[in-house]
Amino acid sequence: MPTLRPAPPHQAVRTERVESERFHRFAYDELVARDKAGLDVFWLRDESLEDTANLPPPHVIAAEIVEDLQAALAEFTEVAASLAALAHPNDANLRSE
């Protein structure tokens, strides 16, 4: 019968986490009592979008999104192929040439 090991800290259920030097639980009341407890993310606002009259037409925005996504997909495809080649170094089908 296999020995059961506790989950690594990054996989532990939140209720099972033990306080340590790097981790401290805070009660909700403690958090909201702080000055900076708000979740307002106003600082993330994209100032270029405030003047909506100067936005490009929707089809241009959509084309730019498609271009960005295709570039990202190409990069992830290369990463996946590299990882597969590392996992199966003897498989000629996975080697990039």
N, CA, C and O atoms as CSV, one atom per row, in Angstrom:
chain,resi,resn,atom,element,x,y,z
A,1,MET,N,N,0.849,-1.176,0.000
A,1,MET,CA,C,0.000,0.000,0.000
A,1,MET,C,C,0.897,1.243,0.000
A,1,MET,O,O,1.811,1.335,0.819
A,2,PRO,N,N,0.648,2.214,-0.918
A,2,PRO,CA,C,1.517,3.398,-0.984
A,2,PRO,C,C,1.358,4.293,0.237
A,2,PRO,O,O,0.285,4.389,0.831
A,3,THR,N,N,2.450,4.938,0.587
A,3,THR,CA,C,2.438,5.882,1.694
A,3,THR,C,C,1.850,7.198,1.208
A,3,THR,O,O,2.270,7.715,0.173
A,4,LEU,N,N,0.899,7.740,1.929
A,4,LEU,CA,C,0.298,9.015,1.568
A,4,LEU,C,C,1.148,10.148,2.124
A,4,LEU,O,O,1.485,10.166,3.308
A,5,ARG,N,N,1.482,11.070,1.272
A,5,ARG,CA,C,2.273,12.225,1.683
A,5,ARG,C,C,1.382,13.452,1.690
A,5,ARG,O,O,0.437,13.528,0.905
A,6,PRO,N,N,1.660,14.414,2.555
A,6,PRO,CA,C,0.880,15.660,2.510
A,6,PRO,C,C,1.153,16.403,1.206
A,6,PRO,O,O,2.236,16.296,0.630
A,7,ALA,N,N,0.175,17.140,0.760
A,7,ALA,CA,C,0.326,17.915,-0.476
A,7,ALA,C,C,1.412,18.968,-0.287
A,7,ALA,O,O,1.583,19.494,0.813
A,8,PRO,N,N,2.148,19.277,-1.360
A,8,PRO,CA,C,3.123,20.371,-1.268
A,8,PRO,C,C,2.413,21.660,-0.883
A,8,PRO,O,O,1.215,21.792,-1.134
A,9,PRO,N,N,3.119,22.619,-0.278
A,9,PRO,CA,C,2.465,23.847,0.200
A,9,PRO,C,C,1.664,24.566,-0.870
A,9,PRO,O,O,0.607,25.121,-0.570
A,10,HIS,N,N,2.139,24.572,-2.118
A,10,HIS,CA,C,1.410,25.283,-3.167
A,10,HIS,C,C,0.132,24.557,-3.578
A,10,HIS,O,O,-0.695,25.128,-4.289
A,11,GLN,N,N,-0.046,23.309,-3.142
A,11,GLN,CA,C,-1.249,22.559,-3.474
A,11,GLN,C,C,-2.151,22.342,-2.263
A,11,GLN,O,O,-3.228,21.761,-2.396
A,12,ALA,N,N,-1.739,22.791,-1.108
A,12,ALA,CA,C,-2.520,22.571,0.101
A,12,ALA,C,C,-3.832,23.334,0.044
A,12,ALA,O,O,-3.916,24.426,-0.519
A,13,VAL,N,N,-4.833,22.744,0.629
A,13,VAL,CA,C,-6.123,23.409,0.724
A,13,VAL,C,C,-5.957,24.608,1.646
A,13,VAL,O,O,-5.251,24.531,2.651
A,14,ARG,N,N,-6.603,25.709,1.304
A,14,ARG,CA,C,-6.409,26.941,2.080
A,14,ARG,C,C,-6.694,26.757,3.564
A,14,ARG,O,O,-6.015,27.355,4.399
A,15,THR,N,N,-7.670,25.953,3.900
A,15,THR,CA,C,-7.991,25.765,5.314
A,15,THR,C,C,-6.929,24.962,6.041
A,15,THR,O,O,-6.880,24.967,7.271
A,16,GLU,N,N,-6.069,24.266,5.284
A,16,GLU,CA,C,-5.016,23.459,5.891
A,16,GLU,C,C,-3.696,24.204,6.011
A,16,GLU,O,O,-2.750,23.689,6.607
A,17,ARG,N,N,-3.616,25.421,5.449
A,17,ARG,CA,C,-2.352,26.156,5.485
A,17,ARG,C,C,-1.997,26.524,6.913
A,17,ARG,O,O,-2.854,26.926,7.701
A,18,VAL,N,N,-0.739,26.382,7.229
A,18,VAL,CA,C,-0.235,26.672,8.562
A,18,VAL,C,C,0.532,27.987,8.500
A,18,VAL,O,O,1.316,28.216,7.579
A,19,GLU,N,N,0.300,28.844,9.487
A,19,GLU,CA,C,1.013,30.119,9.514
A,19,GLU,C,C,2.507,29.867,9.670
A,19,GLU,O,O,2.942,28.944,10.357
A,20,SER,N,N,3.269,30.721,9.008
A,20,SER,CA,C,4.722,30.604,9.064
A,20,SER,C,C,5.303,32.004,8.950
A,20,SER,O,O,4.579,32.998,9.001
A,21,GLU,N,N,6.618,32.066,8.796
A,21,GLU,CA,C,7.291,33.353,8.636
A,21,GLU,C,C,6.819,34.068,7.367
A,21,GLU,O,O,6.762,35.297,7.327
A,22,ARG,N,N,6.482,33.294,6.335
A,22,ARG,CA,C,6.092,33.876,5.050
A,22,ARG,C,C,4.583,33.926,4.830
A,22,ARG,O,O,4.127,34.540,3.866
A,23,PHE,N,N,3.813,33.305,5.691
A,23,PHE,CA,C,2.368,33.269,5.506
A,23,PHE,C,C,1.662,33.588,6.812
A,23,PHE,O,O,1.935,32.984,7.849
A,24,HIS,N,N,0.757,34.540,6.744
A,24,HIS,CA,C,-0.037,34.906,7.920
A,24,HIS,C,C,-1.481,35.072,7.485
A,24,HIS,O,O,-1.762,35.740,6.489
A,25,ARG,N,N,-2.387,34.472,8.222
A,25,ARG,CA,C,-3.806,34.631,7.939
A,25,ARG,C,C,-4.303,35.929,8.549
A,25,ARG,O,O,-3.901,36.321,9.645
A,26,PHE,N,N,-5.178,36.579,7.817
A,26,PHE,CA,C,-5.818,37.786,8.323
A,26,PHE,C,C,-7.318,37.589,8.277
A,26,PHE,O,O,-7.853,37.062,7.301
A,27,ALA,N,N,-7.988,38.005,9.315
A,27,ALA,CA,C,-9.443,37.973,9.324
A,27,ALA,C,C,-9.954,39.096,8.422
A,27,ALA,O,O,-9.275,40.105,8.232
A,28,TYR,N,N,-11.125,38.919,7.883
A,28,TYR,CA,C,-11.717,39.928,7.008
A,28,TYR,C,C,-11.757,41.283,7.704
A,28,TYR,O,O,-11.425,42.300,7.094
A,29,ASP,N,N,-12.158,41.309,8.969
A,29,ASP,CA,C,-12.246,42.566,9.720
A,29,ASP,C,C,-10.889,43.256,9.814
A,29,ASP,O,O,-10.811,44.483,9.763
A,30,GLU,N,N,-9.829,42.477,9.950
A,30,GLU,CA,C,-8.481,43.063,9.996
A,30,GLU,C,C,-8.130,43.729,8.670
A,30,GLU,O,O,-7.525,44.801,8.648
A,31,LEU,N,N,-8.506,43.099,7.577
A,31,LEU,CA,C,-8.179,43.632,6.254
A,31,LEU,C,C,-8.942,44.910,5.948
A,31,LEU,O,O,-8.355,45.879,5.468
A,32,VAL,N,N,-10.239,44.928,6.219
A,32,VAL,CA,C,-11.026,46.116,5.887
A,32,VAL,C,C,-10.730,47.272,6.821
A,32,VAL,O,O,-11.051,48.418,6.503
A,33,ALA,N,N,-10.124,46.995,7.967
A,33,ALA,CA,C,-9.766,48.066,8.891
A,33,ALA,C,C,-8.521,48.828,8.424
A,33,ALA,O,O,-8.235,49.916,8.922
A,34,ARG,N,N,-7.795,48.266,7.485
A,34,ARG,CA,C,-6.594,48.921,6.975
A,34,ARG,C,C,-6.959,50.063,6.042
A,34,ARG,O,O,-8.041,50.077,5.454
A,35,ASP,N,N,-6.044,51.026,5.909
A,35,ASP,CA,C,-6.260,52.171,5.034
A,35,ASP,C,C,-6.345,51.764,3.573
A,35,ASP,O,O,-7.134,52.331,2.817
A,36,LYS,N,N,-5.548,50.795,3.170
A,36,LYS,CA,C,-5.448,50.449,1.750
A,36,LYS,C,C,-6.104,49.110,1.453
A,36,LYS,O,O,-5.551,48.300,0.709
A,37,ALA,N,N,-7.259,48.875,2.018
A,37,ALA,CA,C,-7.934,47.603,1.823
A,37,ALA,C,C,-8.832,47.603,0.602
A,37,ALA,O,O,-9.373,46.557,0.242
A,38,GLY,N,N,-9.007,48.743,-0.044
A,38,GLY,CA,C,-9.892,48.816,-1.201
A,38,GLY,C,C,-9.360,48.031,-2.379
A,38,GLY,O,O,-8.150,47.875,-2.545
A,39,LEU,N,N,-10.275,47.539,-3.192
A,39,LEU,CA,C,-9.897,46.795,-4.380
A,39,LEU,C,C,-10.054,47.648,-5.627
A,39,LEU,O,O,-10.169,47.120,-6.733
A,40,ASP,N,N,-10.060,48.937,-5.459
A,40,ASP,CA,C,-10.184,49.851,-6.580
A,40,ASP,C,C,-8.881,49.812,-7.367
A,40,ASP,O,O,-7.813,50.105,-6.828
A,41,VAL,N,N,-8.971,49.453,-8.629
A,41,VAL,CA,C,-7.777,49.330,-9.449
A,41,VAL,C,C,-7.711,50.467,-10.468
A,41,VAL,O,O,-7.369,50.257,-11.631
A,42,PHE,N,N,-8.043,51.665,-10.013
A,42,PHE,CA,C,-8.044,52.836,-10.895
A,42,PHE,C,C,-6.692,53.053,-11.552
A,42,PHE,O,O,-6.622,53.592,-12.656
A,43,TRP,N,N,-5.644,52.653,-10.907
A,43,TRP,CA,C,-4.300,52.859,-11.435
A,43,TRP,C,C,-4.023,51.971,-12.644
A,43,TRP,O,O,-3.016,52.163,-13.325
A,44,LEU,N,N,-4.906,50.992,-12.928
A,44,LEU,CA,C,-4.748,50.142,-14.096
A,44,LEU,C,C,-5.421,50.720,-15.338
A,44,LEU,O,O,-5.319,50.153,-16.426
A,45,ARG,N,N,-6.095,51.826,-15.177
A,45,ARG,CA,C,-6.844,52.415,-16.281
A,45,ARG,C,C,-5.925,52.761,-17.444
A,45,ARG,O,O,-4.843,53.316,-17.254
A,46,ASP,N,N,-6.369,52.428,-18.644
A,46,ASP,CA,C,-5.621,52.732,-19.863
A,46,ASP,C,C,-6.046,54.116,-20.334
A,46,ASP,O,O,-7.140,54.286,-20.872
A,47,GLU,N,N,-5.182,55.096,-20.133
A,47,GLU,CA,C,-5.523,56.477,-20.458
A,47,GLU,C,C,-5.797,56.680,-21.941
A,47,GLU,O,O,-6.509,57.611,-22.318
A,48,SER,N,N,-5.239,55.820,-22.783
A,48,SER,CA,C,-5.474,55.965,-24.220
A,48,SER,C,C,-6.923,55.647,-24.592
A,48,SER,O,O,-7.377,56.000,-25.680
A,49,LEU,N,N,-7.639,54.988,-23.701
A,49,LEU,CA,C,-9.029,54.639,-23.999
A,49,LEU,C,C,-10.022,55.655,-23.454
A,49,LEU,O,O,-11.228,55.504,-23.649
A,50,GLU,N,N,-9.542,56.673,-22.785
A,50,GLU,CA,C,-10.455,57.655,-22.212
A,50,GLU,C,C,-11.108,58.520,-23.285
A,50,GLU,O,O,-12.234,58.980,-23.099
A,51,ASP,N,N,-10.433,58.745,-24.387
A,51,ASP,CA,C,-10.993,59.537,-25.476
A,51,ASP,C,C,-11.509,58.559,-26.532
A,51,ASP,O,O,-10.813,58.271,-27.506
A,52,THR,N,N,-12.717,58.055,-26.341
A,52,THR,CA,C,-13.258,57.028,-27.220
A,52,THR,C,C,-13.534,57.538,-28.627
A,52,THR,O,O,-13.723,56.738,-29.543
A,53,ALA,N,N,-13.560,58.837,-28.816
A,53,ALA,CA,C,-13.804,59.383,-30.151
A,53,ALA,C,C,-12.628,59.098,-31.087
A,53,ALA,O,O,-12.790,59.101,-32.307
A,54,ASN,N,N,-11.446,58.851,-30.519
A,54,ASN,CA,C,-10.257,58.623,-31.330
A,54,ASN,C,C,-9.887,57.150,-31.461
A,54,ASN,O,O,-8.792,56.830,-31.923
A,55,LEU,N,N,-10.775,56.258,-31.065
A,55,LEU,CA,C,-10.489,54.833,-31.195
A,55,LEU,C,C,-10.587,54.417,-32.656
A,55,LEU,O,O,-11.376,54.981,-33.414
A,56,PRO,N,N,-9.781,53.422,-33.054
A,56,PRO,CA,C,-9.908,52.920,-34.425
A,56,PRO,C,C,-11.250,52.191,-34.583
A,56,PRO,O,O,-11.876,51.821,-33.590
A,57,PRO,N,N,-11.684,51.991,-35.810
A,57,PRO,CA,C,-12.949,51.281,-36.028
A,57,PRO,C,C,-12.876,49.852,-35.477
A,57,PRO,O,O,-11.789,49.285,-35.370
A,58,PRO,N,N,-14.025,49.273,-35.130
A,58,PRO,CA,C,-14.038,47.927,-34.536
A,58,PRO,C,C,-13.334,46.869,-35.380
A,58,PRO,O,O,-12.687,45.980,-34.826
A,59,HIS,N,N,-13.445,46.945,-36.718
A,59,HIS,CA,C,-12.798,45.913,-37.536
A,59,HIS,C,C,-11.274,46.007,-37.452
A,59,HIS,O,O,-10.588,44.995,-37.593
A,60,VAL,N,N,-10.745,47.191,-37.227
A,60,VAL,CA,C,-9.292,47.357,-37.061
A,60,VAL,C,C,-8.865,46.779,-35.713
A,60,VAL,O,O,-7.855,46.082,-35.617
A,61,ILE,N,N,-9.640,47.074,-34.685
A,61,ILE,CA,C,-9.335,46.538,-33.351
A,61,ILE,C,C,-9.378,45.011,-33.398
A,61,ILE,O,O,-8.490,44.347,-32.864
A,62,ALA,N,N,-10.416,44.451,-34.042
A,62,ALA,CA,C,-10.554,42.995,-34.139
A,62,ALA,C,C,-9.382,42.392,-34.895
A,62,ALA,O,O,-8.865,41.349,-34.493
A,63,ALA,N,N,-8.951,43.023,-35.978
A,63,ALA,CA,C,-7.819,42.511,-36.753
A,63,ALA,C,C,-6.536,42.520,-35.920
A,63,ALA,O,O,-5.736,41.588,-36.005
A,64,GLU,N,N,-6.338,43.565,-35.119
A,64,GLU,CA,C,-5.158,43.632,-34.260
A,64,GLU,C,C,-5.194,42.528,-33.202
A,64,GLU,O,O,-4.167,41.926,-32.887
A,65,ILE,N,N,-6.377,42.273,-32.662
A,65,ILE,CA,C,-6.516,41.205,-31.662
A,65,ILE,C,C,-6.187,39.858,-32.294
A,65,ILE,O,O,-5.459,39.056,-31.709
A,66,VAL,N,N,-6.718,39.610,-33.481
A,66,VAL,CA,C,-6.442,38.351,-34.181
A,66,VAL,C,C,-4.945,38.206,-34.433
A,66,VAL,O,O,-4.380,37.134,-34.214
A,67,GLU,N,N,-4.304,39.267,-34.890
A,67,GLU,CA,C,-2.862,39.228,-35.153
A,67,GLU,C,C,-2.079,38.899,-33.884
A,67,GLU,O,O,-1.162,38.077,-33.907
A,68,ASP,N,N,-2.449,39.549,-32.772
A,68,ASP,CA,C,-1.765,39.282,-31.498
A,68,ASP,C,C,-1.972,37.840,-31.053
A,68,ASP,O,O,-1.033,37.189,-30.595
A,69,LEU,N,N,-3.197,37.340,-31.185
A,69,LEU,CA,C,-3.487,35.971,-30.759
A,69,LEU,C,C,-2.760,34.949,-31.632
A,69,LEU,O,O,-2.277,33.938,-31.122
A,70,GLN,N,N,-2.677,35.196,-32.931
A,70,GLN,CA,C,-1.964,34.279,-33.813
A,70,GLN,C,C,-0.474,34.251,-33.479
A,70,GLN,O,O,0.146,33.187,-33.493
A,71,ALA,N,N,0.095,35.401,-33.184
A,71,ALA,CA,C,1.509,35.457,-32.797
A,71,ALA,C,C,1.733,34.706,-31.490
A,71,ALA,O,O,2.710,33.972,-31.347
A,72,ALA,N,N,0.825,34.893,-30.541
A,72,ALA,CA,C,0.950,34.190,-29.257
A,72,ALA,C,C,0.811,32.686,-29.455
A,72,ALA,O,O,1.547,31.909,-28.847
A,73,LEU,N,N,-0.129,32.271,-30.300
A,73,LEU,CA,C,-0.314,30.847,-30.562
A,73,LEU,C,C,0.930,30.244,-31.205
A,73,LEU,O,O,1.328,29.132,-30.858
A,74,ALA,N,N,1.540,30.961,-32.128
A,74,ALA,CA,C,2.769,30.474,-32.767
A,74,ALA,C,C,3.877,30.290,-31.729
A,74,ALA,O,O,4.613,29.304,-31.770
A,75,GLU,N,N,3.993,31.230,-30.808
A,75,GLU,CA,C,5.014,31.121,-29.762
A,75,GLU,C,C,4.733,29.936,-28.847
A,75,GLU,O,O,5.650,29.189,-28.504
A,76,PHE,N,N,3.466,29.755,-28.446
A,76,PHE,CA,C,3.125,28.623,-27.578
A,76,PHE,C,C,3.308,27.299,-28.303
A,76,PHE,O,O,3.672,26.301,-27.680
A,77,THR,N,N,3.063,27.271,-29.600
A,77,THR,CA,C,3.278,26.058,-30.381
A,77,THR,C,C,4.748,25.668,-30.346
A,77,THR,O,O,5.075,24.490,-30.200
A,78,GLU,N,N,5.635,26.646,-30.476
A,78,GLU,CA,C,7.074,26.375,-30.399
A,78,GLU,C,C,7.469,25.876,-29.014
A,78,GLU,O,O,8.272,24.952,-28.887
A,79,VAL,N,N,6.904,26.487,-27.982
A,79,VAL,CA,C,7.211,26.050,-26.611
A,79,VAL,C,C,6.738,24.617,-26.407
A,79,VAL,O,O,7.472,23.796,-25.857
A,80,ALA,N,N,5.514,24.307,-26.845
A,80,ALA,CA,C,4.978,22.952,-26.684
A,80,ALA,C,C,5.839,21.937,-27.432
A,80,ALA,O,O,6.099,20.851,-26.915
A,81,ALA,N,N,6.282,22.277,-28.639
A,81,ALA,CA,C,7.128,21.372,-29.409
A,81,ALA,C,C,8.467,21.155,-28.700
A,81,ALA,O,O,8.970,20.032,-28.651
A,82,SER,N,N,9.038,22.216,-28.157
A,82,SER,CA,C,10.305,22.096,-27.426
A,82,SER,C,C,10.151,21.206,-26.201
A,82,SER,O,O,11.005,20.362,-25.929
A,83,LEU,N,N,9.062,21.395,-25.463
A,83,LEU,CA,C,8.823,20.576,-24.271
A,83,LEU,C,C,8.588,19.113,-24.639
A,83,LEU,O,O,9.062,18.211,-23.949
A,84,ALA,N,N,7.856,18.883,-25.726
A,84,ALA,CA,C,7.620,17.512,-26.169
A,84,ALA,C,C,8.928,16.857,-26.588
A,84,ALA,O,O,9.158,15.685,-26.293
A,85,ALA,N,N,9.787,17.605,-27.274
A,85,ALA,CA,C,11.074,17.063,-27.691
A,85,ALA,C,C,11.956,16.728,-26.484
A,85,ALA,O,O,12.693,15.742,-26.502
A,86,LEU,N,N,11.875,17.548,-25.445
A,86,LEU,CA,C,12.638,17.267,-24.227
A,86,LEU,C,C,12.112,16.023,-23.525
A,86,LEU,O,O,12.881,15.236,-22.972
A,87,ALA,N,N,10.793,15.854,-23.554
A,87,ALA,CA,C,10.176,14.713,-22.879
A,87,ALA,C,C,10.409,13.416,-23.640
A,87,ALA,O,O,10.453,12.339,-23.046
A,88,HIS,N,N,10.561,13.525,-24.973
A,88,HIS,CA,C,10.737,12.335,-25.823
A,88,HIS,C,C,11.903,12.568,-26.784
A,88,HIS,O,O,11.685,12.738,-27.983
A,89,PRO,N,N,13.131,12.579,-26.279
A,89,PRO,CA,C,14.278,12.943,-27.122
A,89,PRO,C,C,14.548,11.985,-28.284
A,89,PRO,O,O,15.210,12.377,-29.245
A,90,ASN,N,N,14.063,10.754,-28.228
A,90,ASN,CA,C,14.340,9.775,-29.288
A,90,ASN,C,C,13.277,9.750,-30.369
A,90,ASN,O,O,13.406,8.991,-31.330
A,91,ASP,N,N,12.233,10.550,-30.245
A,91,ASP,CA,C,11.152,10.570,-31.225
A,91,ASP,C,C,11.475,11.575,-32.338
A,91,ASP,O,O,11.431,12.786,-32.124
A,92,ALA,N,N,11.798,11.061,-33.516
A,92,ALA,CA,C,12.203,11.927,-34.634
A,92,ALA,C,C,11.077,12.847,-35.067
A,92,ALA,O,O,11.347,13.913,-35.620
A,93,ASN,N,N,9.819,12.475,-34.835
A,93,ASN,CA,C,8.688,13.321,-35.235
A,93,ASN,C,C,8.602,14.600,-34.421
A,93,ASN,O,O,7.969,15.564,-34.851
A,94,LEU,N,N,9.223,14.622,-33.266
A,94,LEU,CA,C,9.128,15.782,-32.381
A,94,LEU,C,C,10.308,16.730,-32.529
A,94,LEU,O,O,10.268,17.851,-32.021
A,95,ARG,N,N,11.367,16.289,-33.223
A,95,ARG,CA,C,12.528,17.149,-33.372
A,95,ARG,C,C,12.261,18.233,-34.405
A,95,ARG,O,O,11.750,17.960,-35.491
A,96,SER,N,N,12.612,19.473,-34.052
A,96,SER,CA,C,12.469,20.550,-35.022
A,96,SER,C,C,13.702,20.593,-35.885
A,96,SER,O,O,14.815,20.373,-35.407
A,97,GLU,N,N,13.509,20.874,-37.152
A,97,GLU,CA,C,14.657,20.873,-38.061
A,97,GLU,C,C,14.850,22.230,-38.647
A,97,GLU,O,O,15.769,22.435,-39.441
